[in-house]
């Protein structure tokens, strides 16, 4: 959601520039928009990293519990 919101804000800041708003207005809006977008990308990346770390942590436990089962 944060990435999508950031993209919408970037489009909004771009529209302000095209409509002839004062330079300060669209620059500030664009800076905030890019900050929101980058925060979204950062959150997404952190989520992927945490998921991979969790999967790597759980994998050895599953393998060791499976090796203790008697085989036919």
C-alpha positions in Angstrom: 0.0 0.0 0.0 2.8 2.4 0.8 4.4 1.9 -2.6 1.1 2.5 -4.4 0.5 5.6 -2.3 4.0 6.9 -3.1 3.4 6.4 -6.8 0.1 8.3 -6.6 1.9 11.1 -4.8 4.6 11.2 -7.4 2.0 11.5 -10.1 0.3 14.3 -8.1 3.5 16.2 -7.8 4.2 15.8 -11.5 0.7 17.1 -12.3 1.3 20.2 -10.1 4.5 20.9 -12.1 2.7 20.6 -15.4 -0.1 22.8 -14.2 2.4 25.6 -13.5 2.4 25.5 -9.7 5.2 27.4 -7.9 8.6 25.6 -8.1 8.8 25.3 -4.3 5.3 23.7 -4.1 6.0 20.9 -6.6 9.5 20.3 -5.5 8.4 19.8 -1.9 5.5 17.6 -3.0 7.8 15.5 -5.2 10.4 15.2 -2.4 7.7 13.9 0.1 6.3 11.6 -2.6 9.7 10.1 -3.3 10.3 9.6 0.4 7.0 7.8 0.8 7.7 5.6 -2.2 11.2 4.7 -1.0 9.8 3.9 2.4 7.4 1.5 0.8 10.2 -0.2 -1.2 12.2 -0.4 2.0 9.4 -2.0 3.9 8.8 -4.5 1.1 12.5 -5.4 1.0 12.6 -5.8 4.7 9.6 -8.1 4.5 11.2 -10.3 1.9 14.5 -10.5 3.9 12.6 -11.5 7.1 10.7 -14.1 5.1 13.9 -15.6 3.7 15.6 -15.6 7.1 12.6 -17.3 8.7 12.5 -20.0 6.0 16.2 -20.6 6.4 15.9 -20.9 10.1 12.9 -23.3 10.0 14.4 -25.5 7.2 17.1 -27.2 9.3 14.6 -27.9 12.1 12.2 -29.7 9.6 15.1 -31.7 8.2 16.3 -32.8 11.6 12.9 -33.8 12.8 12.3 -35.8 9.6 15.6 -37.6 10.0 14.6 -38.9 13.5 11.5 -40.7 12.1 12.0 -44.4 11.6 12.2 -45.4 8.0 10.6 -48.5 6.5 
